[in-house]
Amino acid sequence: MARPKNADGQRTRQAILDAALDLFADKGFFGTSLRDVAAAVGVRESALYNYFAGKDALFDALLVAHQTTQTERLTSLVEAPISDGRTLLEQLAVGTLEGFVEPREQKLFRILMSDGVRLAKAGRINLYERMATGRDRLHGILRRLIREGWLRPGDPQLIGIAFISPLIMWRQLHAIDADLPMIRNPRAYARQHVDQFLQGAAAPSAPRPRAPRGTRARASKPVTRPARTGRPSR
């Protein structure tokens, strides 16, 4: 079978992206030169310009690849019928955490935390726009949950912040290797997060998350107070 046209060029482009991701994550965007990237790939620095206009364009291409990955990850959840809102939110939370620990995602997150804000404030990348795909997909899922009666009516943007923020916090703690139960057992954390989220966001008619067995037992046990025998004598 003949090789696809420009297969070598596609492989070289991907090798450049891979090398840039590794170097940016290790040395920082500002600490990495195009010469460093070219040396890691084994090509001349001038050859990089056949694929990218410069270092900013190279970093932007990494963000575009991240957008594509996010879109693929969320497409099935966006398009599938919703048989149970709680289950969908658990799948979304678990899938988000699983995505966070993928090696490429961890490297990109380190770059964004160290240099992303600086690049965005300087106008060298549009970080808000590049992060829009995942954000828009999340809002789409939340709109469906509201429309189909699983969540109470509200602003999908604010509801999205309430849902995603604890997951972002988990990502930050994972990035610094925090030795915490929530990091060691992400699935349990995702379930607990969805339980807590639905305490405030679930529609009144939607099934409420069940309390843990011990909590239900304590809640059902009547509280016995000592009988009052009158005012104590002075």
C-alpha positions as CSV (number, residue, x, y, z in Angstrom):
1,M,0.0,0.0,0.0
2,A,1.3,3.4,-0.9
3,R,2.1,5.9,1.8
4,P,-0.2,8.8,2.2
5,K,1.0,11.9,0.4
6,N,3.1,14.1,2.6
7,A,3.3,11.4,5.3
8,D,6.9,12.4,6.1
9,G,5.9,16.0,6.5
10,Q,3.1,15.0,8.9
11,R,5.4,12.9,11.0
12,T,8.0,15.7,11.1
13,R,5.3,18.2,12.2
14,Q,4.1,15.9,14.9
15,A,7.7,15.3,16.1
16,I,8.2,19.1,16.4
17,L,5.0,19.4,18.4
18,D,6.0,16.5,20.7
19,A,9.5,18.0,21.2
20,A,8.1,21.4,21.9
21,L,5.6,20.1,24.4
22,D,8.4,18.2,26.3
23,L,10.7,21.2,26.3
24,F,8.1,23.8,27.2
25,A,7.0,21.7,30.1
26,D,10.5,21.1,31.3
27,K,12.2,24.4,30.6
28,G,9.2,26.7,30.2
29,F,8.1,28.5,27.1
30,F,10.4,31.4,27.7
31,G,13.3,29.2,28.6
32,T,13.1,27.2,25.3
33,S,14.4,28.4,22.0
34,L,13.4,27.1,18.5
35,R,17.0,25.9,18.3
36,D,16.4,23.7,21.3
37,V,13.3,22.2,19.6
38,A,15.1,21.7,16.3
39,A,18.0,19.9,18.1
40,A,15.5,17.6,19.9
41,V,13.9,16.7,16.6
42,G,17.2,16.4,14.7
43,V,16.5,19.0,12.0
44,R,17.8,22.4,11.2
45,E,16.2,25.4,12.9
46,S,15.3,26.8,9.5
47,A,13.3,23.7,8.8
48,L,10.9,24.5,11.6
49,Y,9.6,27.5,9.6
50,N,8.2,25.1,7.0
51,Y,5.7,24.1,9.6
52,F,5.3,27.0,12.1
53,A,5.8,30.7,11.7
54,G,7.5,30.9,15.1
55,K,7.5,29.8,18.7
56,D,4.1,31.5,19.4
57,A,2.5,29.6,16.5
58,L,4.1,26.4,17.7
59,F,2.5,26.9,21.2
60,D,-0.8,27.8,19.6
61,A,-0.7,24.6,17.6
62,L,-0.4,22.7,20.9
63,L,-3.5,24.4,22.2
64,V,-5.4,23.6,19.0
65,A,-4.5,19.9,19.5
66,H,-5.7,20.1,23.0
67,Q,-9.0,21.5,21.7
68,T,-9.4,18.6,19.4
69,T,-8.8,16.1,22.2
70,Q,-11.4,17.8,24.4
71,T,-14.0,17.8,21.6
72,E,-13.5,14.1,21.0
73,R,-13.8,13.3,24.7
74,L,-17.0,15.2,25.2
75,T,-18.8,14.5,21.9
76,S,-20.3,11.2,23.0
77,L,-21.7,12.8,26.2
78,V,-23.1,15.8,24.3
79,E,-24.9,13.7,21.6
80,A,-26.1,10.7,23.6
81,P,-29.6,10.6,25.1
82,I,-29.8,11.3,28.8
83,S,-31.4,8.5,30.7
84,D,-30.1,9.6,34.1
85,G,-28.7,13.1,34.8
86,R,-26.7,12.0,37.8
87,T,-25.0,9.2,35.9
88,L,-24.1,11.7,33.1
89,L,-22.6,14.1,35.5
90,E,-20.5,11.3,37.1
91,Q,-19.3,10.2,33.7
92,L,-18.4,13.8,32.9
93,A,-16.5,14.3,36.2
94,V,-14.7,11.0,36.0
95,G,-13.8,11.5,32.3
96,T,-12.5,15.0,33.1
97,L,-10.2,13.7,35.8
98,E,-9.0,10.9,33.6
99,G,-8.2,13.4,30.9
100,F,-6.2,15.5,33.4
101,V,-3.8,12.7,34.2
102,E,-2.9,11.9,30.6
103,P,0.8,12.7,30.1
104,R,0.2,15.3,27.3
105,E,-2.4,17.0,29.4
106,Q,-0.2,17.1,32.4
107,K,2.6,18.7,30.4
108,L,0.3,21.3,28.8
109,F,-1.1,22.2,32.2
110,R,2.4,22.8,33.6
111,I,3.1,25.2,30.7
112,L,-0.2,27.0,31.1
113,M,0.4,27.4,34.9
114,S,3.9,28.7,34.4
115,D,3.7,30.8,31.2
116,G,0.1,30.7,29.9
117,V,-1.2,33.7,31.8
118,R,1.9,35.8,30.9
119,L,1.5,35.0,27.2
120,A,-2.2,35.8,27.3
121,K,-1.7,39.1,29.1
122,A,0.9,40.0,26.5
123,G,-1.6,39.3,23.7
124,R,0.6,36.6,22.3
125,I,-2.0,33.9,22.6
126,N,-5.8,34.0,23.0
127,L,-6.0,31.7,25.9
128,Y,-9.7,32.3,26.6
129,E,-10.6,31.5,23.0
130,R,-8.4,28.4,22.9
131,M,-10.1,27.1,26.1
132,A,-13.6,27.8,24.6
133,T,-14.2,24.4,23.1
134,G,-14.4,22.4,26.4
135,R,-16.3,25.3,28.0
136,D,-18.9,25.5,25.3
137,R,-19.4,21.7,25.3
138,L,-19.9,21.7,29.1
139,H,-22.4,24.5,28.8
140,G,-24.2,22.5,26.1
141,I,-24.5,19.5,28.4
142,L,-25.8,21.6,31.2
143,R,-28.4,23.3,29.0
144,R,-29.7,19.9,28.1
145,L,-29.8,18.8,31.7
146,I,-31.8,22.0,32.5
147,R,-34.1,21.6,29.5
148,E,-34.9,18.0,30.3
149,G,-35.6,18.7,33.9
150,W,-32.5,17.2,35.6
151,L,-31.2,20.5,36.8
152,R,-33.0,23.6,38.1
153,P,-33.1,26.6,35.7
154,G,-30.1,28.8,35.9
155,D,-27.2,30.4,34.0
156,P,-25.2,27.6,32.4
157,Q,-22.0,29.6,32.7
158,L,-22.4,30.0,36.5
159,I,-23.5,26.4,36.9
160,G,-20.5,25.3,34.8
161,I,-18.2,27.2,37.1
162,A,-19.7,25.5,40.1
163,F,-19.3,22.1,38.5
164,I,-15.8,22.4,37.0
165,S,-14.1,24.4,39.7
166,P,-13.6,21.5,42.2
167,L,-12.2,19.4,39.3
168,I,-9.7,22.2,38.5
169,M,-8.7,22.2,42.1
170,W,-8.1,18.5,41.9
171,R,-6.0,19.0,38.9
172,Q,-3.8,21.6,40.7
173,L,-3.3,19.3,43.7
174,H,-2.5,16.4,41.4
175,A,0.1,18.6,39.6
176,I,2.0,19.2,42.8
177,D,1.8,15.5,43.8
178,A,-0.4,16.2,46.9
179,D,-0.7,13.0,48.9
180,L,-4.4,13.2,49.6
181,P,-7.2,10.6,49.6
182,M,-9.0,12.6,46.9
183,I,-6.0,12.3,44.6
184,R,-5.4,8.6,45.3
185,N,-9.1,7.8,44.5
186,P,-10.3,10.2,41.8
187,R,-13.5,8.2,41.1
188,A,-14.7,8.4,44.7
189,Y,-13.9,12.2,44.6
190,A,-15.9,12.6,41.4
191,R,-18.9,10.8,42.9
192,Q,-18.7,12.9,46.1
193,H,-18.4,16.0,44.0
194,V,-21.5,15.2,41.9
195,D,-23.4,14.4,45.1
196,Q,-22.5,17.8,46.6
197,F,-23.2,19.6,43.3
198,L,-26.7,18.1,43.0
199,Q,-27.6,19.2,46.5
200,G,-27.8,22.7,45.1
201,A,-28.3,22.3,41.4
202,A,-30.7,19.4,41.0
203,A,-34.3,20.3,39.9
204,P,-36.9,19.7,42.7
205,S,-38.5,16.9,40.8
206,A,-35.2,15.2,39.9
207,P,-34.0,12.2,41.9
208,R,-31.9,13.5,44.8
209,P,-28.5,11.9,45.6
210,R,-28.8,9.4,48.4
211,A,-27.1,10.1,51.7
212,P,-24.5,7.6,52.9
213,R,-26.0,4.8,55.0
214,G,-24.5,6.1,58.3
215,T,-25.9,9.5,57.6
216,R,-29.4,8.2,56.9
217,A,-29.3,6.2,60.1
218,R,-28.3,9.1,62.1
219,A,-30.9,11.3,60.5
220,S,-33.7,8.9,61.2
221,K,-32.8,8.3,64.8
222,P,-35.0,10.5,67.0
223,V,-33.2,13.0,69.2
224,T,-34.0,12.5,72.9
225,R,-33.8,15.5,75.2
226,P,-33.8,15.2,79.0
227,A,-37.2,16.1,80.4
228,R,-37.5,19.5,82.0
229,T,-38.4,19.2,85.7
230,G,-39.0,22.9,86.3
231,R,-36.8,25.8,87.2
232,P,-34.0,24.9,89.6
233,S,-34.4,26.4,93.1
234,R,-32.1,29.2,94.1
